[in-house]
Amino acid sequence: MIKKILIANRGEIAIRVMRSCREMGIKSVAVFSEADRTSMHVRFADEAYFIGPAVAAESYLVIDNIIDAAKKSGADAIHPGYGFLSENAEFSDRCKKEGIIFIGPSSYAINTMGDKITARKKMQTASVPVVPGTTKPISNLKEAIKTVKEVGLPVMIKASAGGGGKGMRMVEKEEDIVSSVTAAKSEAMASFGNDEVYVEKYINSPHHIEFQILCDNHGNGIHLFERECSVQRRHQKIVEETPSPIMTDEVREEMGKHAVAAAMAVNYSGAGTIEFIVDDNLNYYFLEMNTRLQVEHPITERVVGVDLVKEQIRIANNLPLELKQENLTQNGHAIEVRIYAEDPDNNFMPNPGTIKHITEPLGLGVRHDGYVYEGYEIPMYYDPMISKLIVWAPSREEAIDRMKRALYAYKITGIKTSIPFLHKIMDVPDFKNGRYNTHFIQDNAKYLNKKVEPNNKIKDVAAIAAFVNYLSTLDENVNDSSATALKSNWKNFGRKKSLNRF
């Protein structure tokens, strides 16, 4: 059985995996780049190994460095987290060659589902609904024009090896076909080293709904229900919830069965996600599969009551699934928001820097997956997400209220974050009513672009706190009647109500 796991990742996901390892009595090994010497995941692990310069391409993405650290530490297995090497078939194969357990699927599953065109073909074979479109790459511009006309406008031009919105263009007019295909191919080559693109029918008012699946090495597969991921910015999810506010029991059951069938079609092993595009009439189509743990997995854990990382490790230990589909239920409602070090008032530009103060939200039904601390300098080399805030409540309405409370309590100074923007989302009528799709950000710009006016009475809490601290240092015998008067109206737990000058 696995006794020591190297986590080939950083930040909050590394710490999250380590927590499950600790509960299972498994030693954890961290790896870190030059920029991450002081990162929390390095402190949290049982062991830590240096793997290279700050740039990910020279550290976290270097397979030889990760394997070398695993051998030095004596790790039995490697957990890739998400991002970096998590969906790298070569890495999966290399682990197998070196006699190290890769906590994830086979290279075959990664390759098959990682190529969007191959995945579409496989899903059609497995009778999983797919969006109308092509099942082979577009070879030239003449063919592109012909294909788009056959599929019918509007369409999406998508990179076969794509993800995260890269290599993707929407086409609504015939005159834009050539320029869109050219731009998508160019971006795909720059991002993935592969310029193959295909055509897919554009679904109006699309909802992005995904199903969490688990499959073992003994032919067993289950789903753990859906997550609604339609609140997106630049095709990146920023708010997720479960259950989906638009789902019905009947459609949920159908989609769940198709999700399991999709995974079983590639002999999947481990945790994965089948993503669907859904229209307003709840017609659904396979979009893609993420052959790894998802950023938003905590909301499923909270509603279904299953530790997905522990299940990943048990499957990697070649144990059969103990979970049975008929015994799984959804309990209550959970919402997750992603906290980024970025400036919402400056087109969400990354805002790395040193955290001067942080107050993490606490209380009933609140979970915070983060990795930063006071005095920590956020590196500029990686994704600017610094934490995930998850809440649970018996109902969706209560979950929204709880999230607002948690966001209000979450204080970070020294850098700009997306917290104010996320707080606005919770108050948008379409979100509160559960009537939203992937156009939510654009459709609700009047709410989300509105700047929050500063409180004229208290413009800078930190400045007031400093002033109060100064007052506390005054000698009682100082002959300064105004200072003495001010000081007498403050206590260590706050300020007396009788004085109202601030």
C-alpha positions in Angstrom: 0.0 0.0 0.0 1.1 3.6 -0.6 3.1 5.0 2.3 4.5 8.2 0.9 3.1 10.5 -1.8 5.0 13.3 -3.6 2.6 16.1 -4.6 3.8 17.4 -8.0 2.2 20.8 -7.5 2.2 23.9 -5.4 -0.1 26.2 -3.4 -3.6 25.4 -2.1 -4.0 22.1 -4.0 -0.8 20.7 -2.7 -1.9 21.5 0.9 -5.3 20.1 0.3 -3.8 16.7 -0.9 -1.5 16.7 2.1 -4.4 17.0 4.5 -6.0 13.8 3.2 -2.6 12.1 3.3 -2.1 13.0 6.9 -5.6 11.6 7.8 -4.7 8.4 6.1 -1.3 8.1 7.8 0.6 8.7 4.5 3.7 10.8 4.5 3.7 13.8 2.1 6.5 15.2 0.0 6.5 18.8 -1.4 8.5 20.1 -4.4 9.3 23.7 -4.8 10.8 26.2 -7.2 13.1 29.1 -6.3 10.1 31.4 -6.0 8.3 29.0 -3.6 11.0 28.5 -0.9 8.8 30.2 1.6 5.4 28.8 0.3 3.1 27.3 2.8 2.9 23.9 1.1 6.7 23.5 1.7 6.2 24.1 5.4 3.1 21.8 5.6 4.7 18.7 4.0 6.7 16.1 5.9 9.6 16.6 3.4 10.4 19.1 0.6 12.7 19.0 -2.4 14.0 21.9 -4.5 13.3 21.3 -8.3 14.5 24.4 -10.1 14.1 28.1 -11.1 10.9 30.1 -10.6 9.7 29.7 -14.1 7.4 26.6 -14.3 8.9 25.4 -17.5 12.2 25.0 -15.7 10.8 23.4 -12.5 7.2 22.2 -12.0 6.9 21.1 -15.7 10.2 19.3 -15.8 9.4 15.6 -15.6 13.0 14.6 -14.8 13.1 16.9 -11.8 9.9 15.6 -10.4 10.9 11.9 -10.8 14.3 12.7 -9.3 12.7 14.2 -6.2 10.4 11.2 -5.9 13.3 8.8 -6.0 15.3 10.8 -3.5 12.4 10.9 -1.1 11.4 7.3 -1.6 7.9 8.2 -2.6 5.7 5.3 -3.6 3.3 7.5 -5.6 2.9 10.9 -7.2 -0.3 13.0 -7.0 -0.3 15.7 -9.8 -3.0 17.9 -8.4 -4.4 20.0 -11.3 -2.6 22.1 -13.9 1.1 21.6 -14.5 1.7 17.8 -15.3 -1.7 16.5 -14.2 -2.9 15.8 -17.8 0.4 14.9 -19.3 0.4 11.4 -20.8 4.1 11.3 -21.0 4.3 12.0 -17.2 1.9 9.2 -16.5 3.9 6.8 -18.6 7.2 7.9 -17.1 5.9 7.2 -13.6 4.8 3.7 -14.6 8.3 3.1 -16.2 10.0 4.2 -13.0 7.8 2.0 -10.8 6.1 5.0 -9.2 2.3 5.0 -8.9 0.7 7.8 -10.8 -2.5 8.9 -8.9 -4.5 9.4 -12.0 -5.7 7.7 -15.2 -3.6 5.9 -17.9 -1.8 7.7 -20.6 -4.4 6.2 -23.1 -7.3 7.9 -21.3 -5.4 11.2 -21.0 -4.4 11.1 -24.7 -7.9 10.1 -25.9 -9.8 12.6 -23.9 -7.2 15.3 -24.1 -7.6 15.6 -27.9 -11.0 17.1 -28.4 -11.6 15.6 -31.9 -10.7 12.1 -30.7 -12.8 12.5 -27.6 -15.8 13.5 -29.8 -15.4 10.4 -31.9 -15.1 8.2 -28.8 -18.3 9.7 -27.2 -20.3 9.1 -30.4 -19.2 5.5 -30.2 -20.4 5.3 -26.6 -23.8 6.9 -27.5 -23.0 10.1 -25.5 -24.6 13.2 -27.0 -22.1 15.5 -28.6 -22.5 19.0 -30.0 -23.1 19.0 -33.8 -19.8 19.7 -35.6 -16.8 18.0 -37.2 -15.0 14.9 -36.1 -11.8 15.7 -37.9 -9.5 18.8 -38.0 -10.0 21.5 -40.6 -7.2 21.1 -43.2 -7.5 24.4 -45.0 -9.5 27.6 -45.2 -11.6 26.5 -48.2 -12.8 23.5 -46.2 -13.4 25.7 -43.2 -15.8 27.9 -45.1 -17.7 24.8 -46.5 -17.9 23.1 -43.1 -19.1 26.2 -41.2 -21.9 26.7 -43.8 -22.9 23.0 -43.4 -23.0 23.1 -39.6 -24.8 26.5 -39.7 -23.9 29.8 -38.0 -23.2 30.6 -35.3 -20.3 28.2 -34.6 -17.3 27.9 -32.4 -13.8 27.3 -33.8 -11.9 25.3 -31.2 -8.4 24.0 -30.8 -8.2 20.2 -30.8 -5.6 20.3 -28.0 -7.1 23.3 -26.4 -8.4 24.4 -23.0 -8.9 27.5 -20.9 -10.4 29.4 -23.8 -7.2 29.4 -25.8 -7.5 28.7 -29.5 -11.2 29.4 -29.5 -13.2 31.8 -31.6 -16.9 32.4 -32.1 -18.1 33.0 -35.7 -21.5 34.7 -36.3 -20.9 36.1 -39.8 -19.6 34.4 -43.0 -17.1 37.1 -43.6 -15.4 36.4 -40.3 -14.8 32.7 -41.0 -11.3 33.0 -42.5 -10.0 35.5 -39.9 -11.4 33.5 -37.0 -10.0 30.2 -38.2 -6.6 31.8 -38.8 -6.5 33.4 -35.4 -7.6 30.2 -33.6 -4.9 28.1 -35.4 -2.2 30.7 -34.6 -3.2 30.9 -30.9 -3.5 27.1 -30.7 0.0 26.6 -32.1 1.4 29.2 -29.7 -0.3 27.7 -26.6 -0.2 23.9 -27.3 2.2 23.4 -30.1 -0.7 22.0 -32.2 -2.6 24.2 -34.6 -5.4 21.7 -35.4 -8.9 23.2 -35.0 -12.4 21.9 -35.5 -15.9 23.3 -35.9 -18.7 23.0 -33.3 -22.2 24.4 -33.4 -22.6 27.3 -31.0 -25.3 26.7 -28.4 -27.3 29.8 -27.5 -27.7 30.7 -23.8 -25.2 27.9 -22.9 -24.9 26.5 -19.4 -21.7 24.8 -18.3 -22.5 21.8 -16.2 -20.1 19.1 -15.3 -20.4 15.7 -13.5 -17.8 14.3 -11.1 -17.0 10.7 -11.7 -15.0 8.0 -10.0 -13.8 4.8 -11.6 -11.7 2.0 -10.2 -9.5 -0.7 -11.8 -12.2 -3.4 -11.4 -14.8 -2.1 -13.9 -16.8 0.0 -11.4 -17.8 3.6 -12.2 -20.1 6.1 -10.4 -20.9 9.7 -10.6 -21.2 12.2 -7.7 -23.7 14.5 -9.3 -23.3 17.8 -11.0 -21.7 21.2 -10.6 -22.9 24.4 -12.2 -19.9 26.3 -13.6 -21.5 28.9 -15.8 -20.2 32.0 -14.1 -17.1 32.5 -16.1 -14.7 35.3 -17.1 -12.7 34.8 -20.3 -13.8 31.1 -20.3 -12.4 30.7 -16.8 -14.7 29.6 -14.0 -14.9 31.9 -11.0 -18.0 30.7 -9.2 -19.3 27.2 -9.0 -22.2 25.6 -7.2 -24.0 22.3 -6.6 -26.7 21.3 -7.2 -27.3 23.2 -10.4 -30.3 25.6 -10.0 -31.6 24.5 -13.4 -31.4 20.8 -13.0 -34.3 18.3 -12.7 -34.1 14.9 -11.2 -34.8 13.2 -14.5 -32.2 15.1 -16.5 -29.7 14.6 -13.7 -30.1 10.9 -13.8 -29.7 10.8 -17.6 -26.6 13.0 -17.6 -25.1 11.0 -14.8 -25.4 7.8 -16.7 -23.9 9.3 -19.8 -21.0 10.8 -17.7 -20.2 7.3 -16.4 -20.5 5.8 -19.8 -18.1 8.4 -21.2 -15.5 7.5 -18.6 -15.9 3.8 -19.0 -15.4 4.2 -22.8 -11.7 4.9 -22.2 -11.3 2.5 -19.3 -10.9 5.4 -16.9 -9.3 5.0 -13.5 -9.5 7.6 -10.7 -11.3 10.9 -10.3 -12.4 12.9 -13.4 -14.9 15.3 -14.7 -17.3 15.0 -17.7 -18.2 18.5 -18.9 -21.5 19.2 -20.7 -22.9 22.2 -22.5 -26.6 22.6 -21.8 -29.2 24.8 -23.4 -32.2 26.5 -21.8 -34.4 23.4 -22.6 -31.9 21.1 -20.8 -30.7 19.5 -24.0 -27.1 18.5 -23.2 -24.0 17.6 -25.1 -20.6 16.3 -24.2 -18.1 19.2 -24.2 -14.8 17.6 -22.8 -13.3 15.5 -20.1 -10.9 16.7 -17.5 -8.7 13.7 -16.6 -7.8 15.0 -13.1 -9.2 16.5 -10.0 -11.0 19.8 -10.6 -10.4 23.1 -8.8 -14.1 23.1 -7.7 -14.1 19.6 -6.2 -14.7 20.8 -2.6 -18.4 21.7 -3.3 -19.0 18.1 -4.4 -17.2 16.8 -1.3 -19.4 19.0 1.0 -22.7 18.1 -0.6 -22.1 14.4 -1.2 -19.9 13.8 1.9 -17.0 12.1 0.1 -13.3 12.9 0.3 -12.3 12.7 -3.4 -8.5 12.7 -2.7 -8.9 9.8 -0.4 -10.9 8.0 -3.1 -8.1 8.8 -5.6 -5.5 7.2 -3.3 -7.6 4.1 -2.6 -8.1 3.6 -6.4 -4.4 4.0 -6.9 -3.9 1.3 -4.3 -6.0 -0.9 -6.6 -8.9 -1.2 -4.2 -12.4 -1.5 -5.6 -14.9 1.3 -5.0 -16.9 0.9 -1.9 -19.3 3.7 -2.9 -22.5 2.6 -4.6 -24.5 4.9 -6.9 -27.8 4.0 -5.2 -26.4 5.1 -1.8 -25.2 8.5 -2.9 -27.3 11.6 -2.4 -27.0 15.4 -2.5 -27.4 17.1 0.9 -27.9 20.8 1.0 -26.2 23.4 -1.3 -22.6 24.5 -1.7 -21.0 27.4 -3.5 -17.3 28.0 -4.3 -15.6 31.2 -5.3 -12.0 31.6 -6.5 -10.0 34.4 -4.9 -7.4 35.9 -7.3 -4.6 38.3 -6.7 -5.8 40.7 -9.4 -7.3 44.2 -9.8 -11.0 44.1 -10.8 -10.8 47.8 -11.5 -8.0 47.4 -14.0 -9.3 44.7 -16.3 -8.5 42.0 -13.7 -4.7 42.4 -14.2 -2.7 40.1 -11.9 -1.6 42.0 -8.8 1.3 40.1 -7.2 2.9 41.5 -4.1 3.3 41.1 -0.4 0.4 40.3 1.8 0.4 42.7 4.8 -2.6 41.4 6.6 -5.1 38.6 6.1 -8.2 37.7 8.1 -9.6 34.4 6.9 -13.4 33.8 7.1 -14.5 31.3 9.7 -17.8 30.0 11.1 -20.5 27.4 10.5 -20.5 26.0 7.0 -17.3 27.8 5.8 -14.2 26.1 4.3 -11.2 28.0 3.1 -8.6 26.3 0.9 -5.6 28.7 0.7 -1.9 28.9 0.9 -1.0 32.5 1.7 -0.1 34.2 5.0 0.9 37.6 6.4 4.2 38.6 5.0 4.1 36.2 2.1 5.1 37.5 -1.3 2.9 36.2 -4.1 5.1 35.2 -7.0 4.4 36.6 -10.5 5.3 33.4 -12.2 2.1 31.3 -11.6 -1.7 31.5 -11.8 -2.9 34.4 -9.6 -5.5 32.3 -7.7 -4.6 32.4 -4.0 -7.4 30.6 -2.4 -10.9 29.0 -2.7 -13.8 30.0 -0.5 -16.4 27.3 -0.1 -19.7 27.5 1.9 -22.4 25.0 2.6 -26.0 25.5 3.8 -29.3 23.6 3.9 -30.7 25.7 0.9 -29.3 27.7 -2.0 -30.7 30.9 -0.5 -28.9 30.3 2.8 -25.7 29.4 1.0 -25.7 32.7 -0.9 -26.2 34.6 2.4 -23.4 32.6 4.0 -21.1 33.3 1.1 -21.8 37.0 1.4 -21.0 36.9 5.1 -17.8 35.0 4.5 -16.7 37.3 1.7 -17.4 40.3 4.0 -15.2 38.7 6.7 -12.4 37.9 4.3 -9.8 40.7 4.6 -6.5 41.0 2.7 -4.3 44.1 2.5 -1.1 44.8 0.5 -2.6 43.5 -2.8 -5.8 43.9 -4.7 -8.0 40.8 -4.9 -11.2 39.7 -6.7 -13.1 39.6 -3.4 -15.2 42.8 -4.0 -16.1 41.6 -7.5 -17.3 38.2 -6.1 -19.4 40.0 -3.5 -21.1 41.9 -6.2 -22.0 38.6 -8.0 -23.9 37.3 -5.0 -26.2 40.3 -5.2 -27.0 40.2 -8.9 -30.7 39.3 -9.4 -30.0 36.7 -12.1 -27.6 34.9 -9.8 -29.8 35.0 -6.8 -32.7 33.6 -8.9 -30.5 30.9 -10.5 -31.3 32.3 -14.0 -27.8 32.6 -15.5 -25.6 31.1 -18.2 -22.1 31.5 -19.5 -22.9 35.1 -20.6 -23.6 36.1 -17.0 -20.7 38.5 -16.7 -21.5 40.3 -19.9 -25.2 40.3 -19.3 -24.9 41.8 -15.9 -22.2 44.4 -16.5 -24.3 47.2 -15.1 -24.2 45.5 -11.7 -20.7 44.2 -11.8 -18.9 47.2 -13.3 -20.4 49.6 -10.7 -17.6 50.9 -8.5 -18.2 50.7 -4.8 -18.0 54.1 -3.3 -15.7 54.4 -0.3 -17.3 55.1 3.1 -16.6 58.7 3.8 -16.6 58.2 7.5 -14.0 55.4 7.5 -11.8 55.6 4.5 -8.8 53.7 5.9 -9.4 51.3 8.8 -5.6 50.7 9.0 -4.9 54.4 9.5 -7.5 54.6 12.3 -6.1 51.5 14.0 -2.6 53.1 13.8 -4.0 56.3 15.4 -5.7 54.4 18.1 -2.5 52.6 18.8 -0.7 56.0 19.0 -3.3 57.2 21.6 -2.6 54.1 23.7 1.0 55.2 24.0 0.2 58.6 25.4 1.2 59.2 29.0 -1.7 59.8 31.3 0.0 63.0 32.5 0.5 64.5 29.1 -1.0 68.0 29.1 -3.0 67.6 25.9 -6.6 68.0 26.6 -7.8 67.0 23.1 -5.6 63.9 23.0 -6.7 62.9 26.5 -10.3 63.4 25.5 -9.9 61.2 22.5 -8.0 58.5 24.4 -10.7 58.3 27.1 -13.3 57.3 24.6 -11.4 54.2 23.3 -11.3 50.8 24.9 -9.4 47.7 23.9 -12.5 46.1 22.3 -13.6 49.1 20.4 -14.7 52.7 20.8 -17.3 54.2 23.1 -20.5 55.2 21.4 -20.5 58.7 23.0 -17.9 60.1 20.7 -18.8 60.1 17.0 -16.0 61.9 15.2 -15.1 59.1 12.7 
